[in-house]
Each structure stands twice: as C-alpha cells, then as structure tokens.
Amino acid sequence: MVKIIKIDKQDYHEALRRAKEVVLENGVLIYPTDTLYGIGGNAFSEKVVHRIREMKGSPDEKSYSVIMSDINMIKRYCEVDEWQLKVLKAHLPGPFTFLLKAKVKMPVSVNQKLGVRIPDYAFAHQLSELCDMPIVTTSANPSGKKPPCRLEETTGKILSAVDLAIDDGITKFQEASAIVDLVEKKVLRKGVWEIELFGY
C-alpha cells in the first residue's frame, strides 16, 4: 500500500526529505503543485519516465514537462535569450508551463523543446532544489480523464502504482497551467491567467 504523507498533519521537512529519497532512488510520487496534483520523479531517468507513461496510459511520443527550482536551473538546462528571460521573471513562480529549447536531451521530451515550470507552491520547487535536478510533472490522472486538484480525486489505479503520495489538500488554482511556447512565441493552452507575450 502506498505511503501517504499529509503535510498538514506531519512535519513539512519530513515530507520533503521522504520525497527527495523517492526521487533520488528513481521512484515515482504524487505531489501537489499550485495547479493540480502531479506525478513526478527523476526527469533524467528513462525508467521513471517509462513507468509514468505506463501509469497514465500515455503514448511513447508524449512529452512531459518538468519542475525546476529557479530560473538559474532553467538557464542550466535550456537556452534562454533576453526576451524569454523577461517573460520567465515576470511570470514565475506561477501557473505557467513555458516551452524552451533544451540544452540537453531528457527522456521527458520527444523533441528539442522542454516544458518548464516553477509552481507558485514551495514544496514542488523546493523538492527540485533539494534533489538538484528537474522533476517530471504531469497531472496525476489516466490520459483523457479529469485531472485532480485533491489527492482523493486520483484514481485507485494511479495511487496504488506510486511509491509515495503527498497530500496538502486542495490546490491553489484548481486548474491546469497555461502552456506557452517561448520558441514559437505563442500560447498553446490558456490556463488560470491570461498572458500577453509581447509586452516585454
């Protein structure tokens, strides 16, 4: 049976410590973000990414995004020009996924672009900071099903397949992030907030 840690009832730092262990051991966990509950793990691990694809029923050509600790980590793994940097600084942390050109190949991406997030929720980007790596982030639901904004909305199939679940109640925005392609300069999915790309 999966271990569930309720942040409101257990020590926050203990929850972070256990989540870090799972990521560094190439396990898979469910965790809250500012938008939805996500499934995550080591973004560099082929095994982890394959396992998440199997859990969700996603095709092999499906890319996933990653959570990064801060903009410096984004610059470490992605090409970022001055205009892109202004957009990132204006909107992160926040409910956005930005597509950038990747500097290194990761199994989460099937092309040269990488979706990056810094959620407006400390646990998620602190986990990336502690692990010193990008963390896979994709909604904790089977493909095509409603994504959860509470842990109890995850299906038994998904919940039973992970190594750890972090429960912090309902998410801040209760809606998927906007997806913005900063390479092609276009909004791919409207999310919680509107974004005007050319005001920078």
C-alpha positions as CSV (number, residue, x, y, z in Angstrom):
1,M,0.0,0.0,0.0
2,V,1.3,3.4,-0.9
3,K,2.5,5.7,1.9
4,I,0.6,8.9,2.1
5,I,2.0,11.9,4.0
6,K,-0.4,14.7,4.9
7,I,1.6,17.9,5.1
8,D,-0.9,19.5,7.5
9,K,-0.5,16.6,10.0
10,Q,3.1,15.7,9.6
11,D,6.3,17.7,9.6
12,Y,6.8,19.6,6.3
13,H,10.5,18.9,6.3
14,E,10.0,15.2,6.8
15,A,7.7,15.2,3.8
16,L,10.3,16.9,1.7
17,R,13.0,14.5,3.0
18,R,10.9,11.4,2.1
19,A,10.0,12.9,-1.3
20,K,13.7,13.6,-2.0
21,E,14.5,9.9,-1.2
22,V,11.9,8.7,-3.6
23,V,13.2,10.9,-6.4
24,L,16.9,10.0,-5.9
25,E,16.0,6.3,-5.7
26,N,14.3,6.6,-9.1
27,G,10.9,6.1,-7.6
28,V,7.6,7.8,-8.5
29,L,5.5,10.0,-6.3
30,I,2.3,12.0,-6.4
31,Y,2.6,15.6,-5.2
32,P,0.6,18.9,-5.2
33,T,1.5,21.9,-7.2
34,D,-0.2,25.3,-7.5
35,T,-2.4,24.0,-10.3
36,L,-3.1,20.2,-10.0
37,Y,-1.7,17.1,-8.3
38,G,1.1,15.7,-10.4
39,I,3.1,12.5,-10.9
40,G,6.8,13.0,-10.7
41,G,10.3,11.7,-10.4
42,N,13.8,12.0,-11.8
43,A,13.4,13.6,-15.2
44,F,16.7,12.1,-16.4
45,S,15.6,8.5,-15.7
46,E,14.3,6.5,-18.7
47,K,12.9,4.0,-16.3
48,V,10.9,6.7,-14.3
49,V,9.5,8.3,-17.5
50,H,8.5,4.9,-19.0
51,R,6.8,4.0,-15.7
52,I,4.8,7.2,-15.6
53,R,3.8,6.8,-19.3
54,E,2.5,3.3,-18.4
55,M,0.7,4.5,-15.3
56,K,-1.1,7.2,-17.3
57,G,-1.6,5.2,-20.5
58,S,0.3,7.8,-22.5
59,P,1.9,7.1,-25.9
60,D,5.7,7.0,-26.2
61,E,5.6,10.2,-28.3
62,K,4.0,12.1,-25.4
63,S,6.3,14.7,-23.8
64,Y,6.1,15.7,-20.2
65,S,7.1,18.9,-18.5
66,V,9.5,19.4,-15.6
67,I,9.6,21.4,-12.4
68,M,12.7,23.4,-11.8
69,S,13.9,25.0,-8.6
70,D,14.5,28.5,-10.0
71,I,15.4,30.4,-13.2
72,N,19.1,29.6,-12.8
73,M,18.2,25.9,-13.1
74,I,16.1,26.7,-16.2
75,K,19.1,28.5,-17.7
76,R,21.3,25.5,-16.9
77,Y,19.2,23.1,-19.0
78,C,17.6,25.4,-21.5
79,E,18.6,28.1,-24.0
80,V,17.2,31.4,-22.7
81,D,17.5,34.7,-24.6
82,E,16.9,38.2,-23.1
83,W,13.2,38.4,-24.2
84,Q,12.5,34.9,-22.8
85,L,14.2,35.7,-19.6
86,K,12.0,38.8,-19.1
87,V,8.9,36.6,-19.6
88,L,10.1,34.0,-17.2
89,K,11.0,36.6,-14.5
90,A,7.6,38.2,-14.9
91,H,5.5,35.1,-14.5
92,L,7.5,32.6,-12.4
93,P,6.8,31.3,-9.9
94,G,3.2,30.9,-11.2
95,P,0.7,28.7,-13.0
96,F,2.6,28.5,-16.3
97,T,4.4,25.9,-18.4
98,F,7.0,27.5,-20.7
99,L,8.4,25.7,-23.7
100,L,12.1,26.4,-24.3
101,K,14.8,24.9,-26.4
102,A,16.6,22.3,-24.4
103,K,20.4,22.3,-24.0
104,V,20.5,18.6,-23.0
105,K,18.4,15.6,-24.1
106,M,15.9,14.3,-21.5
107,P,13.6,11.3,-21.8
108,V,10.7,13.5,-20.8
109,S,10.9,15.3,-24.2
110,V,10.5,13.8,-27.6
111,N,11.7,16.9,-29.4
112,Q,14.2,19.7,-28.9
113,K,11.8,21.6,-26.6
114,L,11.3,21.3,-22.9
115,G,8.3,22.4,-20.9
116,V,9.5,24.0,-17.6
117,R,7.5,25.1,-14.5
118,I,8.3,26.9,-11.3
119,P,4.9,26.5,-9.5
120,D,3.6,29.1,-7.1
121,Y,3.8,26.4,-4.4
122,A,7.0,26.0,-2.4
123,F,7.0,22.2,-1.9
124,A,7.3,21.5,-5.6
125,H,10.3,23.7,-6.4
126,Q,12.0,23.1,-3.1
127,L,11.9,19.4,-4.0
128,S,13.7,20.2,-7.3
129,E,16.2,22.3,-5.3
130,L,16.9,19.5,-2.8
131,C,17.4,16.9,-5.5
132,D,19.4,19.4,-7.7
133,M,17.5,18.2,-10.7
134,P,14.4,18.7,-12.8
135,I,11.3,16.8,-11.6
136,V,8.9,15.3,-14.0
137,T,5.5,16.9,-13.8
138,T,2.3,15.6,-15.4
139,S,-1.2,15.5,-14.0
140,A,-1.9,12.5,-11.7
141,N,-4.7,11.0,-13.8
142,P,-5.0,8.5,-16.7
143,S,-4.8,10.2,-20.1
144,G,-8.1,11.6,-21.1
145,K,-9.5,11.6,-17.6
146,K,-10.2,14.6,-15.3
147,P,-7.0,15.8,-13.6
148,P,-7.1,16.0,-9.8
149,C,-6.9,19.1,-7.6
150,R,-7.2,17.0,-4.5
151,L,-5.3,13.8,-3.7
152,E,-8.6,11.9,-3.1
153,E,-9.5,12.6,-6.7
154,T,-6.7,10.4,-8.0
155,T,-7.8,7.0,-9.2
156,G,-7.0,3.9,-7.3
157,K,-5.0,2.6,-10.3
158,I,-2.7,5.7,-10.2
159,L,-2.5,6.0,-6.5
160,S,-1.6,2.3,-6.0
161,A,1.1,2.4,-8.6
162,V,3.3,5.1,-7.0
163,D,5.8,4.9,-4.2
164,L,4.7,7.9,-2.2
165,A,1.8,10.4,-2.2
166,I,2.0,13.9,-0.6
167,D,-1.4,15.3,0.5
168,D,-1.7,19.1,1.1
169,G,-5.4,19.4,0.5
170,I,-6.9,21.3,-2.4
171,T,-4.5,23.1,-4.9
172,K,-4.3,26.9,-5.1
173,F,-5.7,27.4,-8.6
174,Q,-7.6,24.1,-9.2
175,E,-6.9,24.3,-12.9
176,A,-4.2,23.3,-15.4
177,S,-1.4,25.6,-16.1
178,A,-1.2,27.7,-19.2
179,I,1.2,26.3,-21.8
180,V,3.3,29.0,-23.6
181,D,5.8,28.2,-26.4
182,L,8.6,30.8,-25.9
183,V,10.4,29.4,-29.0
184,E,7.5,29.9,-31.4
185,K,6.1,32.8,-29.3
186,K,2.5,31.5,-29.0
187,V,0.1,30.4,-26.3
188,L,-0.8,26.7,-26.7
189,R,-3.2,26.4,-23.8
190,K,-5.0,29.1,-21.8
191,G,-4.8,28.4,-18.1
192,V,-5.6,30.3,-14.9
193,W,-4.1,33.6,-16.0
194,E,-4.0,35.2,-19.4
195,I,-0.6,36.2,-20.7
196,E,0.4,38.9,-23.2
197,L,3.7,37.8,-24.7
198,F,4.6,41.0,-26.4
199,G,4.5,43.4,-23.5
200,Y,8.2,42.8,-22.8
